[in-house]
Each structure stands twice: as C-alpha cells, then as structure tokens.
Amino acid sequence: MAGPAPQTRSHAAWLRRLGFLAALGAPAVAEAGPWVAPDGDRTIVGAAYTETDEVSIVETELFIEAPLAARISVVANHWSQAATDFEGTNTRNESVVSIKYRVMSGDRSVLAVQTGAVWDSRAAGDCGEWGGESRLLAGAATRGGRFFVSAEAGARVQGEDCVRARYDFTLGAKPHKRLLGLAQVFLDDDLRYGETLKAQASLVAFERGGRGLQLGVRVRIEGEEVIQPTLLLSYWSALRR
C-alpha cells in the first residue's frame, strides 16, 4: 500500500463506495461495479423513463449487494419494463443472482470476476427463460481518488444460438466529497439483433449518512443520430454494517 495511513483509509472508503456504481444502462437500470466487497449491505432502487412518438417506456430495478467474505459478495437484481404503445402495454421482467470475487486490489486499482444465473420472462425463439452470465470487471483511480475509470466485459448465454456480449466503460469524477459524476458508454452485441450503443451522464449526491440520490440522462446512438433520450433516477441506501 502506497502513501501514509490516513490516505490509504480514504482510498479504501472511496473504493467501497464505488462498489455500488450505478451504471443505469440497458437493459438493467443498475449495474454492479468492479470494486471491493462492501462492509455492509447496499441497496439501489432505480427508475428510468423514455418517451417517443410511438411508445413510452418505464423501467424499474432493485439492486442489492452484500458481502459473504472479505473478497466475495452476492449480487442480486430484478429489472422490469413496461412499454406502452397504441396497441397496449407489454411487460418484461428479468432477474439475475451472481457471485462476485475480487481477484486483486490495491490502493488505486481492482480486478474482479462475477458469474451467475439469469431468468428472463420474455425469452423467445432460440432463447430459453434460464441462462447464465459471466463478467470481468476492472477499475483504477488516481492517487487522490478524485478520478477513476472502470471497464467491464461480459457474456450472457440463454441457449445455443442465444448469446449476447456486453462492454461497459465508465469515467468518474469526485468534485466534492459528497458528489460523484459519471460519464458512461454501453455496447451490447447480440447475435440475433446486432449492436446497440448507448451513452449516459449522471450525478450522484450523497448525504452525511451515506445515502445518495442519482439523476441522469441516457441516449441511444445510431450512426450520427442520438435517439431515445431516457431520464434516470436512483436512490442509494446507506451501508448497513
């Protein structure tokens, strides 16, 4: 560990907070980050709203991460979507339960792997309702902890011809001890439907007790067009030690 003890403790606390980085990407509203297992349970409740000329979409998600050991945590999240168009409302639900293992970490960097089971209520065609997914997550912060980057590569399989890859990239900044700014890019590569690119910007404000409120906007990018602006809102609970 580099640096004096007070700085080391500050880095550790900041990495624990980043352990619940809310990516608010699609299809999930909240995504687990690559950082160390928490000192206690963390819950994030998120919502997203999209409206176009053809459809309005409401997404909600519950995300929970809790430590099992110093390097291991269990991650569970449930996502739901209600899409309303001229013909009515269609709903979809998805649940994922995973185990995350911290392979290595230091004052300013971390590497973790995550694997789990997936349930999708609207699986069709070559895709089964049940499947599995695995992720590799890595992150690094500057010496003072004011800036950080993280990257994630994952794959989901729900059948022999139902495979999807996902790549996430996040740039974060801490302009104040109670503020966290996030700029993010999400790329989904589905063997059936092709690639989907989305970008997002958000700000998380924390209060003294550790609870936070996240506000942001997400857009879909197709060629030179920016479409489907989506408003995002999440509540981060305080750590329960």
N, C-alpha and C positions, 0 to 999 in steps of 0.2 A: 504494500500500500504506500503510495507516494504522498508526501505532504504531511503537515502536522496533524495531530489527532482531531482537533476541532473541525478542520476541513474535511477529514475522512468521514466524520459522523454526518456532516452536511451532505456530502455526496451520497452516502447510504440512504439518508432520508429522502433525498430527491429521487434516487432510483426506485425506491419503494413507491413513491407517488406515481412515477411514470409506469409502474407495473400495471396501471389500470388506464393506460392511454385509450381514450375512446375514439376510435377511428371513424365511427359513424359512416362506414362505407356500405356499399350494396353487395349482396342482399342484406347483410346484417347491419343493424343500426350501430351496434357497439362491437368492437373487436378487441381481443386481448392483446396486450403489448408484449415485448420480449423481455421485460425487466424482471427483477428478482421477485421471489415469492413474498407476499405481504406479511407483516407482523400480525395481522388480523384479517377478518373477512372484509371484503369490499363489494358493494353493490352499486350498479349503474342502471338507471331506468332511462330509456331514450325514446324519442318520438321524432318522426320525420313526415313532412307534408309536401306533396308535389301536385301541381295542377297544370294541365294543358287544355287545349281546345277539345280534346277527345276524352280525357279521363282525369279523375282526381284520385290520388293515392295517399293512404295513411299507413305508416309503418310504426310499429312499437316493438320494443325489445327490453327484456330483463337479462342483465349480465351479472354473474356472481363469480368471484374467485376467492378461494380460501386455502390457506396453507395446510399441507399434510406433514411436511418436514421442512428443514432449512432450505432444501433445493427443489422441493416438489410441491406443487399446488394443484388443486382440482378446479377446473373452469367449466361453468355451465351457463348456457344462454338459450333463451327462447325468443324467436322472432316471429312476428305476424304481420301480414299485409292485407289491406282491404282496398281493392281497386274498383271504382265506380265509374261506369260509362253509361251510354244511352240504353243499354240493354239490361243494366242491373249492376249488382255488386258481386265480385268474385273475391274469395278469401284464400289465403295460403298461410300455412304455419310450418315452422322449422325449428327443431331442437338439436343442440349439439352438447355432448358431455365429453370433456377431454382431460387428460393429464399433461401438465407442463413440467418439464425438467430443466433446471438451469445447469447447463453443461460447464460453463465457466463464467467468471465475472471478476472485475477489478474495480478500482475507484471510478473509472470512467467508461467501462465497456462491459458488455454482457453478451452471451450466446445461449440460446435456449431452443429446445425442441418440444413440440406439442403434438399429441395424437389422440384421436377419439372417435366416437360413433355419432352418426348423423341420422336424423329422421326428417323426412320431407313429406308433407301431407298431399302435395300435388304432383308427385312423381308420375311420369307417364312414359310410354314408349319403351326405350331401352333402359330407362332409369327405374330402379326399384325404390321403394319407400325408405329402405335402410341402406346405409353405406358407411364409409369411413373416410377420414381425412387426416393428413399429417402436415405439419408446418415446421419450417426452420426460421428462427427469429434472431436478429442481431441488432445491436444498438451501440452507440458511442456518444459520449457527452464531452464538452470542453472542460478544461481544468476547473473553471469556476462553476461549472454546472449550468451556465446561463443558456447554452445552446446544445441541442442534441440532434442526432439523426438516427433513424431506425429503418430497417428493411425486413421484409417478410416474403418468403416464397412458400406456397402451399399447393397441395393437390387433393382433390376430392374424387372418390370413385363410388358410384352408385349402380354399377353394372358394367359388363364387359365393354360396351360401347358408350358408356356414360361417364366421361372423365372431364374434369374441369381443373384448370390451373389458375392460381391467383398470385399476383405480385403487388405488394404494397410498399410505398415509400413515404416516409414522414420526416419533415423538418420542423423542429420545435424550438421555441424561444421562451425564456422566462424573464420578461421585462421587469417584473416585480415579484416579490416572494409569494404573492397570492394570485398571480396571473400566469396563465400558460397559453401561449399562442401556437396553433398547429396549422401547417400547410401540408396537404396530403394528396397523393395520386394513387388510384386503384386501377389495376388492369386485370380483367377476367378474361380467360381464354377457354372457351367452351368448344369441345369438338363438334357439337351439333350446331351451335348458333354463332360461332366466331368470337371475335374480340369485342369487349366493352371497356371503354376508358372513361373514368370519372375523376374529377378533381374536387377538392374541398378545402375550405378555410374555416377555422373556428377559434373561439376564445373561451377558456375555462377560468372562472373566477372562484377562488376559494375563500371561505371564511375562517375565523380563528379555530373553530373546532374541526377543520379538515373537510367539511362538506363543500361541494362545488356545484356550480351551475355552468353548463356549456351551451353556447349559442353558435350557430354556424350556417353555412350555405354550401350545398353540393351541386355540381353541374355534370352533365354528360357531354362528352366531346365526340363529335362525328365529323372527321375531316377538319374543315375550318369552321364548322358550326358548333356553337355552345347551346345546348338544349336542356330541357327538363330541369330548370332550377328547383332545388329542394331546400326547404327550411328545416333546420335541425335544432332540437332542444334535448338536453340530457341533464339528469340530476345524479351527482356522485355522492354517495353516502360517505360518512367518516369511517375510518378504520375502527373495527371493534376488536380490541386487544384481549 
